[in-house]
Amino acid sequence: MFRLFRGLSRWQRNAFLASLLSWSLDALDFFLLIFCIPAIAAEFHVAVSSVAEAVFLTLAFRPLGALLFGAIADRYGRKPTLILNIVCYSAAELGCAFAPSLHSLLILRALFGVAMGGVWGVGAALTFETLPSDGRGVFSGILQEGYAIGYLLAAGAFGLAFHWVGWRGLFLLGAAPLLLVPFVQRGVAESPVWLKARALRIAQLRGTEQSGVARRGMAARMGGWLGQMRIYAPTFLFLIVLMTAFTSFSHGTQDIYPTFLQKGMHFGPGVVGLIGVIYNVGSLAGGFVFGSLSERWGRKRAIIAAALLSIPIAPLFAFGQSALALGVGAFLMQFMVQGAWGVVPAYLTELSPGPVRAILPGLAYQLGNLLTSRNLVVQTRLAERLGSYPVVLAGTVVIVAVALAAVTALGRESRGIELEAT
């Protein structure tokens, strides 16, 4: 890993760091809400499942952000779009700290979802169009674990600061990503692949490029996003189904877990925060390990292995009777969940054609989120009705792990391909 980093130029390292940090801080803002759901429900005198609607709205509006910011990135460049994304999601998170009612909070979380929806696709395009193909799986694993880093930071902030500042104080922390803007503005260069594509587009408009491949690329750009989706419909549909399985795997095991620890196990903020830190360390390790293994095994085998290995861990993850047992189970579970996810940035980027590389992976990812956006609402209502969080958690793991492995097996292998502008 260190050899790969040392081999990068300054601009390549900065592009990777900008994408990693923007995704990490975006995830921090998302997961602060996850930890604060019981407290928000208590302040507004509503059921936990009512506050869970805020998570649904965030996930439901993310496809709109992926479409909007992805289209902007394909037209105007990855770098300025990433900056705009950071400013938008930070502002929405800051507004949540001052929400006077649950209704206003729900509106703000929907706006946050729009902003959050663009970050992953734009950042992944900037990263993998800038980095060399050698070691792409390793960088993919690390980049995706920005999500786990954000979750870890949220867990630490909740455990250390919630007692003193409450949920509103934690949301004030959500403005911190604004500090990243000067670094991106001054230290990050535009994607060389995007610059090449822009030059090609200009040449095509002048009638200097007449090849079939060039015309195909030009049609995708000039026909609007509907035309792009028609051209690449088979790939797009597969990615939507794949990401529906992936988002069910992650959100189904992560979003309800802090509520389970608080409402089901009656642990306090300190214990909940500590367990959150522990299982996110597992996430980080899993993403790196399986991202690296995907360079040897291939993308598909790494994803399938991680998904299926989560099934025997489900009993300890859901039915552990002590903080220690649940901490170990959650560590192992998220090692596998984020292990599978660690392959995603490279895999989706490799499967996506150049003309729509900023919009197609991110939009497919967020449409997967949309299709699974009511997971937390359904899980909390089932747990309230059954009186058992563990049954809901374990059942979720088994179903979605099998589904993810099956869908992945239908896809094609993409390890080692070169990324082109068209």
N, C-alpha and C positions, 0 to 999 in steps of 0.2 A: 504494500500500500504506500509506504513512504517513498519507495522508488518511483511510483507513478506520480506522486505529488511533486517530487523533485524535478521530474521531467517536464512539468508544465511551465509555460511562460507566465509572466506576471498577469497578463490579461486573461489567460485561461483560469488561473487560480482565483482571480477576483470575480470572474463570471460565476464560477462554481460557488464561491462563498456568498455572493449576493443572492443567488437562488436558494441556497441552503438556509441562510438567515431569514430571508423573506418568508419562506415556507414555515420555518420554525416559529417565528413570531406570530404568523397567521394562526398556526395551530394553538399557540399559547392563548390567543384571544378566543378561539373556539372552545377550548377545554376549560377555561375559567368558568364559563357558564355551567358546564357539566358538573363541576364540583359544587357549585352554588345552588343547584336546583332546589334542594330541601329548604335552604335559608330563604330563597326568593319566594317559595310557596308559603312559608310561614309569615313573611312580611306582608304579602298581598292576600293572605287568608284564602288560599285556593289549594286544590289537590296537586300532588306532585305531577300527575299526568297532565294537568293543565299547563304547568310551566314547561313540561317536555314538548309542548307544541312549539316553543321557541326554537328547539333543536330541529324539529320538522321544517319550520319555515326557513331556517338557515340552509338546510340541505336542499330544500325544494327550489330556492332561488339561486343556488350555485350554478345550475346550467345556463341561466340567463347571463351570469357574469362570465362564464367560460365562452359563451358565444360572443358577447360584447367585447371583452378584452382580447379574446383570441383574434377576432376580426381586426381590431385596432392594431394588434401586434403584427399580423400578417401584412397589414397595409403600411403602417408607419414605423415599424421596428420593435424589437423585443425590449430594448433598454428603456425607452421613454414610457412604454406601456407598463413595465414592471414598477417604475416609480409612481405612476398614477395609481396603480393597484394598491401599493403600500399606503399612500396617503388616504385613499378611500376607506380601506378596512380599518385603519387606525382611527379615523374620524368617527366611523360608525360605532366602534367599540367604546370610544370615549363618551359618546352620547348615551350609551347604555347605563353609565354610572349615574346619570341624572334622570333616568326614567321615572316619572311620577306614578305610573300604574303598570299593570301587567299588559294592558292593551298597547301602550306606547312602547314597552319593552319588546313586544312581539313585532311591531313595525320596524324598530331599529335592528332587530336580529335578522329580519328579512333583507334589509338594506346591507347589513354586514355579509349576508350570504351572497349577494350579488358581487360584492368586492372580493370576497374569499374565493369565489368561483373562478376568477381569472388567474390567480397566482400560480397554481400548479402547472398549468399548460404553458404559460408564458415563460416561467422559470425553467421548466424542463427543456423547452425549445432553445432558449438562450444557452443553457448548459451544454447540451449534447451537440448543438451545432458549433460550439466553440472548442470543446474538448476533442482530443484524438480518439479514434475508435478503440485503441488498445486500452484495456482495463475499464471499458464502459460499464460492465456489470458491477465492478467495485464502486465506481462513482455513483451508479444508480442506487446501490444499497445505502450508501451514505446520504445521498440527497433525499431519498424517501424517508429516512429516519429523522429528517428535520421535523416531521410530524410527531415522532416519538419524543424528540427533544422539547418541542412545544408542550406536549402532554406532561413531560417530566417537570418542566418549569412551572406549569400550572399546579401540579401536585405539590411541589415545594413551596410555592407562594401560598397555596391554600393552607398547608400544614403549619407554616411559620407565621403568616400574617393575618389569616382570617379572623382569629380571635381579637385582633387589635383594630382592624380596619373594616371588617365586614365585607359583604359582597360588593358594595358600591366602591369601596376603596380598591378592591382587586381589579375592578373594571377600569379604574383610573390608570392602572398599570398598562392597560391596553393601548395607551398612546405611545408607549415606548418604541414601537417600530418606526416611528417618524425619524428617530435618530439614525436610521439606516439610509435615509434618502441621500444625504451628502456623499456617502461612500459610493453608492450606485452611480450618482451623477458624475463624480470625478474619477472613480477608479475602475469603472467597467466600460468595456468597448462594445459596440454593436456586434451582433452575430455575423461572422464572415459569410455564412451560408445565406443569410437574409440579404446581405449586401450584394452577393453574387446574383441572387434571384431578382433583386431590384434592377441591377444592370441588365440582366437578361430580359426583364419585362420592358425596359426602355428600348432595348434593341428590337424586340418583337414589334413594339408599337411603331417603330421606324421602318418596319418591313425588312430588317436585315437578317432575321432568323426564320427559316421556313420549314424546319424539320418537324416531323409528326410529334415527337416528344415535346418540342417547344410549343407547338400549337396546343397540345393537351394541357401543358402547364399554364399557357396564357388563358385558355378557356376557363380553367379552374379559378384563376385570379379575377378575370373580367366578368365572369358570369354571376358573381355574387355567391353568398354562402349556400343558397339553395342549389345552385349549379354545382358547387363543389361537393355537396353531400350526395348529389345524384351520381356524379362521376365515380366517387369512391364509396358508394353505398354498401357493397359487401363487407369491406373492411370496417366501415363505420358501424354497421349492425353487429358484427362480431365483437367489436370493442365495447359496445354498449352492454351486451350480454355478459361479457367477461367482467366489466367493471361493476355490474350489478351484483355479481357473485362476490367480487372483492370487497365492495363497500358493505355488504351484508356481513362478511367475515370480520371486518374491523369494527364497524359501528355496533354490530351485534354483540361483541365481546368487550367493548371499551366504554360505550356511552352510559350503560346502566350500572356498571360496576361500582363507581363511587356511591351511587344511591343505594345499591345493595349493601355495601359496607356500612353505610350510615343508618339506613332504615331497617335492613334485614339483620345485620350483626350488631347494631347499636354501638359502633366504634365512634370515637370522637375525632375531631379534625386532625389532631396530631397523628393518630394511628392511620387514618384514611390517607393522609398526605404521604406518610412513610411507605405504605403499601403501594401507593401510586408511583412513588419514586422507584421502588424496587421493580415493579413490572415494566416500567419504562426503560430501566437499564437493560432488562431482558429484550425489550423491543429494539434498542440500539444494537445489541449484540447480534440478535437474529437477522436484522437487516444487513449488517456487514457480512455475516457468515454466509447467508444464502445468496446475497448479491455476488460475493466472490465465487461461491460454488457454481453460480450460473455461467461463469466464464469457462468452467470445465464441463459441467453436466449439460449445459444448454439452459435456456430460459424456462422452457416447459417443464423439464424434469425437476428443476429447483422449486418451482411453484407447487407442483403436485406433491412432492415430498413434504414440504412444509405444511401444506393443507392437511394431508392425511395423518401426519404425526401429531396434530393437535387433538385428534379424537381421543386417544387414550389418556390425555391430560385432563379432559373435561371433568371427571369426578373430583379430582383434587381442587381444580379451579373453582368449581361451583359448590361442592359439599364439604369443603374443609371446615373443621370445627374450631379453629383457633386462628389468630392473626398470623402466626408462623406458617401454618399449613396453607392458608389462603395466599400468603405472600409468595410462597414457593410455587404454588399452582398458577398464580397469575404471572409470575416471572416466566415460567415455562410456556404458558399459553401465548403470551405476547411475543416470546422468542419465535414461535412458529407463525403467528399471525403477521407480525412485521417482517419475519423472514420471507414469507411469500410476497409481501408488499415491497420488499427491497428490490425485487426484480422488475417491478412495474414501470418506473420511469424509463429505463432502457428499452424494455419490451414494447411499450406503447410508442415510444419515439421511433424505434426501428420499424415497426409495422406501418407507420403513417407516412404517406407521400409528402414530398417536400413542399408543394404549394399550400398545403393545409396543415403543416406540422405544428403550428402554434394553436390552431383552432380545433383540429379533429381529436387529438388525444385528450385535451382538457375538456372538450364538450362531451365526449364519450364518458369520461370519468365522472363529470358532474351529472350527466343523465343517469348514470348508475346510482349516484347519490339520490337523485330525485325518485327513482323507482324504489329505493329502500328508505326513503326519508321518514316514513312513519314507523320504522323499526322500534325506536325508543318509546313512542307513544303506545304501540301495541304491547311491547314487553312490559312496561310499567302497569298497564291496565290488566294484563294477564297475571302479573305478580300480585297485584292488589286483589284480583278476583280469586286466585288460587291460594293466596297467602303463602307463596313460596317463590322467592327469587331463584334459588338453586335449580329448580326444575326448568324454569324458563331459560336460564343461562346454559345449562348442559344441552338441552334440546336444540338451542340455537347453534351451538358449536357443531354438533353432529350433522345437522341438516346442511348448513352452509359450507362446511368443509368438503363434504361429498360433492355438492354442487360445483364448487370452485374447481376441484380436481377434474370433474367430468367436462366442464366447459373448456378448461385449459387444454385438455387432451385433444380437443377438436381443432385447435389453432395450429399455425405453422411455426416452425423454429426460425429465429431471426438473429441468433448470435453472430456477431462479427461482420454484419453487413455495413457497407459504407453509406453514409447519409449524404444525399445530393440535394440540390436546389429544386429539382424537378422529379 
